[in-house]
Amino acid sequence: MNAAQHVTTLGQSLWLDNLSRSLLRDGTLAGLIAESGVSGVTSNPSIFQNALAGSPYYADDLARLKAGELDAEQRYEALVIPDIQAACDLLLPTYEASGGNDGYVSLEVAPRWAYDAAHTVKEAQRLSAAVDRRNLLVKVPGTPEGLNAFEALTTLGINVNVTLLFSIAQTRAVFDAYIRGLTARAAAGGDVRRSKAVASLFLSRVDTLVDKQLAAIGTQEALSLRGRAAVAMAKLAYQAYLQTFHGEAFAALAQQGATPQYLLWASTGVKNPDYPDLLYVEPLIGGETINTLPDKTLAALVEHGKPALTLAAGADEAAAQLAALAHLGVSMDTVGERLQVDGVDSFEASFTQLLEQTA
């Protein structure tokens, strides 16, 4: 058993934060599923932009599509939806073996609808129908409008990965929206047992911004807190998860067979080369969670990871670290709001560049 497989025995799912036709056709994804315990896949506009630019397997299909009458976005979907379907099919045995709790592939709604709830709902419904796979998660941003869409989609029975979360406050709001959506679905006579949602909390981007603020403050206390904010935030988000989904707020839904909205650690590739390459992996291993890993981080885990149940430990220390940041004037809520806006802008820029490739 390698270290990645060991992580899965501790109750955490490992999803690959990458998808391309090359990974599908050369057997890499199948190998990671078989040999490294990978049980899901996430995608986003940046990932598909890189896939279309770097994989040779799209050229013929793209040339054929450009000879037709589809627009650039329709061509993009005609290229990537088959990849999403193929990944879903590879992971279907995982989905079935887990009783629908794992084995998912994520596809993102176009970022331009991040602040339009009605269009997000329509696009999520359309993409869900186009992919037509039980183990699809439609990715919806955690903006206020995105949360309204998420609640509506949950009521409709469409499974969602809520992305671009950067704070505990944003995460709690997502949990509340999930419970409202499930409650409405149950009240309408819908079956909540197959409802599935995850909440993607981004990590490395938080440390990047907080570290800049701490460097600007420049005191010894401030500098000593660099590289700690994201892990501390994640540990306290997990405590919020336990309080919400193993407490009174979810009890009635749990009795009806509903499953909690698992936390997913996103943006887990370390951006600061001075930090350990598994900074967002080893301290955050715990049950009922998911870590979505870029290829390089997954390889590092397999090579030298030392898995242990770590997520629930150190909550008091994490709270003290965030309190110290607040004392210095670093507001994690403000950091989260800024990063969410920046995240939407970044994905929209990648999506625009992606459509330029298919124009």
C-alpha positions as CSV (number, residue, x, y, z in Angstrom):
1,M,0.0,0.0,0.0
2,N,1.4,3.4,-1.0
3,A,0.9,6.6,1.0
4,A,-2.0,7.8,-1.2
5,Q,-3.8,4.5,-0.7
6,H,-3.1,4.7,3.0
7,V,-4.9,8.1,3.1
8,T,-8.0,6.6,1.7
9,T,-8.1,4.0,4.5
10,L,-8.3,6.9,6.9
11,G,-11.6,8.1,5.4
12,Q,-10.4,10.8,3.1
13,S,-11.1,10.6,-0.7
14,L,-8.4,11.7,-3.1
15,W,-9.5,13.4,-6.3
16,L,-7.3,14.4,-9.2
17,D,-7.3,18.1,-9.9
18,N,-6.8,17.6,-13.6
19,L,-8.4,16.1,-16.7
20,S,-7.4,15.9,-20.3
21,R,-7.9,13.5,-23.2
22,S,-4.2,12.5,-22.8
23,L,-4.9,11.3,-19.2
24,L,-7.8,9.3,-20.5
25,R,-6.3,7.8,-23.7
26,D,-2.8,6.9,-22.4
27,G,-4.3,5.1,-19.3
28,T,-2.8,7.5,-16.7
29,L,-6.2,8.2,-15.1
30,A,-7.1,4.5,-15.0
31,G,-3.7,3.8,-13.4
32,L,-4.2,6.4,-10.8
33,I,-7.6,5.0,-9.9
34,A,-6.2,1.5,-9.7
35,E,-2.8,2.2,-8.0
36,S,-3.1,5.5,-6.0
37,G,-6.7,5.4,-4.7
38,V,-7.9,8.3,-6.8
39,S,-11.7,8.3,-6.6
40,G,-12.8,11.4,-8.3
41,V,-11.8,14.2,-10.8
42,T,-12.2,17.9,-10.7
43,S,-11.9,20.3,-13.7
44,N,-12.1,24.0,-14.3
45,P,-11.6,26.4,-17.2
46,S,-7.9,26.7,-16.4
47,I,-7.5,22.9,-16.6
48,F,-9.3,22.6,-19.9
49,Q,-7.4,25.6,-21.3
50,N,-4.2,23.7,-20.6
51,A,-5.6,20.4,-21.9
52,L,-6.6,21.9,-25.2
53,A,-3.3,23.6,-25.6
54,G,-1.1,20.6,-24.5
55,S,-2.8,17.4,-25.7
56,P,-2.5,16.3,-29.3
57,Y,-5.8,14.4,-29.1
58,Y,-8.1,17.4,-29.7
59,A,-6.7,18.7,-33.0
60,D,-8.6,16.5,-35.4
61,D,-11.9,17.0,-33.6
62,L,-11.4,20.7,-33.3
63,A,-10.6,21.0,-37.0
64,R,-13.8,19.1,-37.8
65,L,-15.9,21.2,-35.4
66,K,-14.5,24.5,-36.9
67,A,-15.7,23.4,-40.3
68,G,-19.2,23.3,-38.9
69,E,-21.6,26.0,-37.8
70,L,-21.2,25.7,-34.0
71,D,-19.9,28.8,-32.1
72,A,-16.8,28.7,-30.0
73,E,-18.5,27.7,-26.7
74,Q,-20.5,25.0,-28.4
75,R,-17.2,23.6,-29.9
76,Y,-15.6,23.8,-26.4
77,E,-18.5,21.7,-25.0
78,A,-18.4,19.3,-27.9
79,L,-14.7,18.7,-27.0
80,V,-14.8,18.5,-23.2
81,I,-18.2,16.8,-22.5
82,P,-17.0,13.5,-24.0
83,D,-13.9,13.7,-21.7
84,I,-16.2,14.3,-18.7
85,Q,-18.3,11.4,-19.7
86,A,-15.3,9.1,-20.2
87,A,-14.0,10.0,-16.7
88,C,-17.4,9.4,-15.2
89,D,-17.5,6.0,-16.8
90,L,-14.0,5.1,-15.5
91,L,-15.2,6.1,-12.0
92,L,-18.6,4.5,-12.2
93,P,-17.4,1.4,-10.3
94,T,-16.2,3.6,-7.5
95,Y,-19.5,5.5,-7.4
96,E,-21.5,2.2,-7.3
97,A,-19.2,0.6,-4.7
98,S,-19.5,3.7,-2.4
99,G,-23.3,3.8,-2.7
100,G,-23.1,7.1,-4.5
101,N,-20.8,8.7,-2.0
102,D,-17.7,8.9,-4.1
103,G,-16.5,8.5,-7.7
104,Y,-17.6,11.9,-9.0
105,V,-16.3,14.1,-11.9
106,S,-16.9,17.9,-11.8
107,L,-17.7,20.2,-14.7
108,E,-18.0,24.0,-14.2
109,V,-20.7,26.3,-15.3
110,A,-19.3,29.1,-17.4
111,P,-17.8,31.7,-15.1
112,R,-19.7,34.6,-16.7
113,W,-22.8,33.5,-14.8
114,A,-21.1,33.6,-11.4
115,Y,-23.3,36.6,-10.3
116,D,-26.5,35.4,-12.1
117,A,-28.5,32.8,-10.1
118,A,-31.2,32.2,-12.7
119,H,-28.7,31.6,-15.5
120,T,-26.5,29.4,-13.3
121,V,-29.5,27.2,-12.6
122,K,-30.4,26.9,-16.3
123,E,-26.8,26.2,-17.3
124,A,-26.4,23.6,-14.6
125,Q,-29.5,21.8,-15.7
126,R,-28.4,21.9,-19.3
127,L,-24.9,20.6,-18.6
128,S,-26.3,17.9,-16.3
129,A,-28.6,16.7,-19.1
130,A,-25.8,16.9,-21.7
131,V,-23.4,14.8,-19.7
132,D,-26.1,12.4,-18.6
133,R,-24.1,10.6,-15.9
134,R,-25.1,9.9,-12.4
135,N,-21.7,10.7,-11.0
136,L,-21.4,14.2,-12.4
137,L,-21.1,17.2,-10.1
138,V,-21.9,20.5,-11.7
139,K,-19.5,23.2,-10.3
140,V,-21.2,26.4,-9.2
141,P,-19.3,29.3,-7.5
142,G,-19.8,30.2,-3.9
143,T,-20.8,33.8,-4.7
144,P,-24.1,34.9,-3.0
145,E,-25.8,34.4,-6.3
146,G,-24.1,31.1,-6.8
147,L,-25.4,30.0,-3.4
148,N,-29.0,30.9,-4.4
149,A,-28.5,28.7,-7.5
150,F,-27.0,25.9,-5.4
151,E,-30.0,25.9,-3.1
152,A,-32.3,25.7,-6.1
153,L,-30.3,23.0,-7.8
154,T,-30.3,20.9,-4.6
155,T,-34.0,21.2,-4.4
156,L,-34.2,20.0,-8.0
157,G,-32.0,17.0,-7.2
158,I,-28.9,18.2,-9.2
159,N,-25.6,17.4,-7.5
160,V,-23.2,20.3,-7.1
161,N,-19.6,21.1,-6.3
162,V,-19.6,24.6,-4.8
163,T,-16.3,26.1,-5.7
164,L,-14.3,29.2,-5.0
165,L,-14.7,29.2,-1.2
166,F,-12.0,31.1,0.7
167,S,-13.2,31.6,4.2
168,I,-15.1,29.9,7.1
169,A,-17.9,32.3,6.7
170,Q,-18.4,31.4,3.1
171,T,-18.2,27.7,3.9
172,R,-20.9,28.0,6.6
173,A,-23.2,29.9,4.2
174,V,-22.8,27.0,1.7
175,F,-23.7,24.4,4.4
176,D,-26.8,26.4,5.3
177,A,-27.8,26.6,1.6
178,Y,-27.4,22.8,1.2
179,I,-29.6,22.2,4.2
180,R,-32.3,24.6,2.9
181,G,-32.2,23.0,-0.5
182,L,-32.5,19.5,0.9
183,T,-35.3,20.5,3.3
184,A,-37.2,22.0,0.4
185,R,-36.6,18.8,-1.7
186,A,-37.9,16.6,1.1
187,A,-40.9,18.8,1.7
188,A,-41.8,18.5,-2.0
189,G,-41.6,14.7,-1.8
190,G,-38.2,14.4,-3.4
191,D,-35.8,11.6,-2.5
192,V,-32.8,13.1,-0.7
193,R,-30.9,9.9,-0.4
194,R,-29.0,10.4,-3.7
195,S,-28.4,14.1,-3.2
196,K,-24.7,14.8,-3.2
197,A,-22.7,18.1,-2.8
198,V,-19.2,19.1,-1.8
199,A,-17.8,22.4,-0.6
200,S,-14.5,23.3,-2.2
201,L,-12.4,25.4,0.2
202,F,-9.3,26.9,-1.5
203,L,-6.1,26.9,0.5
204,S,-2.8,27.9,-1.1
205,R,-4.3,31.1,-2.5
206,V,-5.3,32.1,1.1
207,D,-1.7,31.8,2.3
208,T,-0.4,33.7,-0.7
209,L,-2.5,36.7,0.1
210,V,-2.2,36.6,3.9
211,D,1.5,36.1,3.7
212,K,1.8,39.4,1.6
213,Q,-0.2,41.2,4.3
214,L,2.0,39.8,7.0
215,A,5.2,40.7,5.1
216,A,3.8,44.3,4.8
217,I,3.2,44.4,8.6
218,G,6.8,43.2,9.0
219,T,6.9,42.5,12.8
220,Q,8.4,39.4,14.2
221,E,4.9,38.3,15.3
222,A,3.5,38.8,11.9
223,L,6.3,37.0,10.1
224,S,6.0,34.0,12.4
225,L,2.4,33.5,11.2
226,R,3.3,33.1,7.5
227,G,2.2,29.9,5.9
228,R,-0.3,29.0,8.7
229,A,-3.5,30.8,7.9
230,A,-4.9,28.3,5.3
231,V,-4.4,25.1,7.4
232,A,-5.8,26.9,10.5
233,M,-8.8,28.0,8.5
234,A,-9.4,24.5,7.1
235,K,-9.2,22.9,10.6
236,L,-11.8,25.3,11.9
237,A,-14.0,24.8,8.8
238,Y,-13.9,21.1,9.6
239,Q,-15.1,21.8,13.1
240,A,-18.0,23.8,11.6
241,Y,-18.7,20.8,9.4
242,L,-18.9,18.5,12.4
243,Q,-21.1,20.9,14.3
244,T,-23.5,21.3,11.3
245,F,-23.7,17.8,9.9
246,H,-23.3,15.8,13.1
247,G,-25.6,18.1,15.1
248,E,-29.2,19.0,15.4
249,A,-29.3,21.1,12.2
250,F,-29.0,18.0,10.0
251,A,-30.5,15.4,12.2
252,A,-33.9,15.2,10.5
253,L,-32.4,15.1,7.1
254,A,-29.9,12.4,8.2
255,Q,-32.9,10.3,9.3
256,Q,-34.3,10.5,5.8
257,G,-31.0,9.2,4.4
258,A,-29.4,12.5,3.3
259,T,-25.6,12.7,3.3
260,P,-23.6,15.6,4.6
261,Q,-21.9,18.1,2.3
262,Y,-18.3,17.0,2.5
263,L,-15.5,19.6,2.6
264,L,-13.1,19.4,-0.3
265,W,-9.6,20.9,0.1
266,A,-8.8,22.7,-3.2
267,S,-5.8,24.7,-4.4
268,T,-3.5,22.2,-2.6
269,G,-0.5,22.7,-4.8
270,V,2.0,24.7,-2.7
271,K,2.9,28.0,-4.4
272,N,5.7,29.1,-2.0
273,P,8.8,26.9,-2.7
274,D,9.9,27.5,0.9
275,Y,6.9,25.5,2.2
276,P,6.7,21.7,2.4
277,D,5.1,20.3,-0.7
278,L,2.5,18.4,1.3
279,L,1.6,21.4,3.5
280,Y,-2.1,21.2,2.4
281,V,-2.2,17.4,2.6
282,E,-0.6,15.9,5.7
283,P,-2.1,18.3,8.3
284,L,-5.6,17.9,6.8
285,I,-6.3,14.2,6.7
286,G,-9.6,13.2,8.2
287,G,-12.8,11.3,7.6
288,E,-15.7,12.6,5.5
289,T,-13.4,14.9,3.5
290,I,-11.9,15.1,0.1
291,N,-8.5,16.4,-1.1
292,T,-8.2,17.3,-4.8
293,L,-4.6,17.1,-5.8
294,P,-2.7,18.4,-8.8
295,D,-0.5,15.7,-10.5
296,K,2.7,16.9,-8.8
297,T,1.2,17.0,-5.3
298,L,-0.3,13.5,-5.7
299,A,3.1,12.2,-6.9
300,A,4.7,13.8,-3.8
301,L,2.2,12.1,-1.6
302,V,2.9,8.7,-3.1
303,E,6.6,9.3,-2.9
304,H,7.2,10.5,0.6
305,G,3.8,11.2,2.3
306,K,3.4,10.1,6.0
307,P,-0.4,9.8,6.4
308,A,-2.0,10.0,9.8
309,L,-5.3,11.3,11.1
310,T,-4.5,14.9,11.7
311,L,-7.5,17.0,10.7
312,A,-9.3,17.0,14.0
313,A,-6.1,17.8,16.0
314,G,-5.0,21.3,16.9
315,A,-8.3,23.1,16.6
316,D,-7.5,25.3,19.6
317,E,-4.1,26.2,18.2
318,A,-5.8,27.0,14.8
319,A,-8.3,29.3,16.6
320,A,-5.4,31.0,18.3
321,Q,-3.6,31.6,15.0
322,L,-6.6,33.1,13.4
323,A,-7.1,35.3,16.5
324,A,-3.5,36.5,16.2
325,L,-4.1,37.4,12.6
326,A,-7.2,39.3,13.5
327,H,-5.2,41.1,16.3
328,L,-2.8,42.2,13.6
329,G,-5.6,43.5,11.4
330,V,-5.7,40.6,9.0
331,S,-9.4,39.9,8.4
332,M,-10.0,36.4,7.1
333,D,-13.5,37.3,6.0
334,T,-12.1,40.2,3.9
335,V,-9.4,37.9,2.5
336,G,-12.0,35.4,1.5
337,E,-14.2,38.1,-0.2
338,R,-11.3,39.4,-2.2
339,L,-10.0,36.0,-3.3
340,Q,-13.5,34.9,-4.4
341,V,-13.8,38.0,-6.7
342,D,-10.2,37.3,-7.9
343,G,-11.0,33.6,-8.4
344,V,-14.1,34.4,-10.6
345,D,-12.1,36.9,-12.6
346,S,-9.2,34.3,-13.1
347,F,-11.6,31.6,-14.2
348,E,-13.4,34.0,-16.6
349,A,-10.0,35.0,-18.1
350,S,-9.1,31.3,-18.6
351,F,-12.5,30.6,-20.1
352,T,-12.1,33.5,-22.5
353,Q,-8.7,32.2,-23.6
354,L,-10.1,28.7,-23.9
355,L,-12.9,30.0,-26.3
356,E,-10.2,31.8,-28.3
357,Q,-8.6,28.4,-28.9
358,T,-11.9,27.0,-30.2
359,A,-12.9,30.1,-32.2
